Amino acid sequence: MCTRIECATAVTQALDKMAQEWAPINFEVMPYKSTGTFIIKISDEVSQMLDDHIVMTQSMSFSPYKKPFEERISKWESQLHTTQVRRLNTTHPSVSFDTNYISK
């Protein structure tokens, strides 16, 4: 069990750590054959990190200590889900991704 301050500090540190882990990540966007569409090349490690961060952020959103960070948690979760959708929807003709978007 943690005190309110300890739990709030843990939430802040976890969010900061996740953002730092995404800072050096680059996705490679490649043309898919000669179809005019693109695919995003992503390593298994990055894919696993994305899934882990989504689960971690969702668990934070159920925390009784989330109130001071609710907006930040919600924004981060939305950014992770956007990344997940972009990863899965790789056939859009104008796929582009800026890793700075997720690290803010």
C-alpha positions as CSV (number, residue, x, y, z in Angstrom):
1,M,0.0,0.0,0.0
2,C,1.3,3.5,-0.8
3,T,0.4,6.9,0.5
4,R,-1.4,9.3,-1.8
5,I,1.8,11.2,-2.5
6,E,3.8,8.0,-3.2
7,C,1.1,6.8,-5.6
8,A,0.9,10.1,-7.4
9,T,4.7,10.2,-7.7
10,A,4.6,6.6,-9.1
11,V,2.1,7.6,-11.8
12,T,4.1,10.6,-12.8
13,Q,7.3,8.6,-13.0
14,A,5.7,5.8,-15.0
15,L,4.3,8.3,-17.5
16,D,7.7,10.1,-17.8
17,K,9.5,6.7,-18.2
18,M,7.1,5.6,-21.0
19,A,7.6,8.9,-22.8
20,Q,11.4,8.6,-22.5
21,E,11.3,5.0,-23.9
22,W,9.5,6.3,-27.0
23,A,11.9,9.2,-27.6
24,P,14.5,7.2,-29.6
25,I,12.0,5.1,-31.5
26,N,11.8,5.5,-35.3
27,F,9.4,3.7,-37.6
28,E,10.4,2.9,-41.1
29,V,7.7,3.6,-43.7
30,M,8.2,1.6,-46.8
31,P,6.3,1.3,-50.1
32,Y,4.4,-2.0,-50.4
33,K,5.3,-3.6,-53.7
34,S,4.1,-1.4,-56.5
35,T,0.6,-0.9,-55.0
36,G,0.9,2.8,-54.2
37,T,0.4,2.0,-50.5
38,F,2.9,1.9,-47.6
39,I,3.7,-0.4,-44.7
40,I,5.2,0.5,-41.3
41,K,8.1,-1.7,-40.4
42,I,8.2,-2.2,-36.7
43,S,10.3,-4.6,-34.6
44,D,8.8,-7.2,-32.3
45,E,10.3,-5.4,-29.3
46,V,8.7,-2.1,-30.2
47,S,5.4,-3.8,-30.8
48,Q,5.6,-5.5,-27.4
49,M,6.5,-2.2,-25.8
50,L,3.5,-0.5,-27.4
51,D,1.2,-3.3,-26.1
52,D,2.8,-3.1,-22.6
53,H,2.4,0.7,-22.4
54,I,-1.3,0.5,-23.5
55,V,-2.0,-2.0,-20.7
56,M,0.0,0.0,-18.1
57,T,-1.8,3.3,-19.1
58,Q,-5.2,1.6,-18.9
59,S,-4.4,0.4,-15.4
60,M,-3.4,3.9,-14.4
61,S,-6.8,5.2,-15.7
62,F,-8.5,3.0,-13.1
63,S,-6.3,4.2,-10.2
64,P,-8.0,6.1,-7.4
65,Y,-5.0,8.4,-7.5
66,K,-5.4,9.4,-11.1
67,K,-7.3,12.7,-10.6
68,P,-4.4,15.1,-10.8
69,F,-3.1,13.3,-13.8
70,E,-6.3,12.3,-15.5
71,E,-5.9,14.6,-18.5
72,R,-2.2,13.5,-19.0
73,I,-3.1,9.8,-18.7
74,S,-6.0,10.2,-21.2
75,K,-3.8,12.0,-23.7
76,W,-1.1,9.5,-23.4
77,E,-3.5,6.6,-23.8
78,S,-5.0,8.2,-26.9
79,Q,-1.5,8.7,-28.4
80,L,-0.7,5.0,-27.8
81,H,-3.9,3.9,-29.4
82,T,-3.3,6.2,-32.4
83,T,0.1,4.5,-32.8
84,Q,-1.5,1.1,-32.5
85,V,-4.0,1.9,-35.2
86,R,-1.4,3.3,-37.5
87,R,0.6,0.2,-37.0
88,L,-2.3,-2.0,-37.9
89,N,-3.7,0.1,-40.7
90,T,-0.6,0.0,-42.9
91,T,-2.3,0.2,-46.3
92,H,-3.4,3.9,-46.2
93,P,-1.7,5.6,-49.2
94,S,-0.5,8.5,-47.2
95,V,0.9,6.8,-44.0
96,S,3.4,9.0,-42.2
97,F,4.5,9.1,-38.6
98,D,6.4,11.5,-36.4
99,T,7.8,9.9,-33.2
100,N,7.9,13.4,-31.6
101,Y,4.1,13.2,-31.6
102,I,4.0,10.4,-29.2
103,S,6.8,11.6,-26.9
104,K,5.0,14.8,-26.0
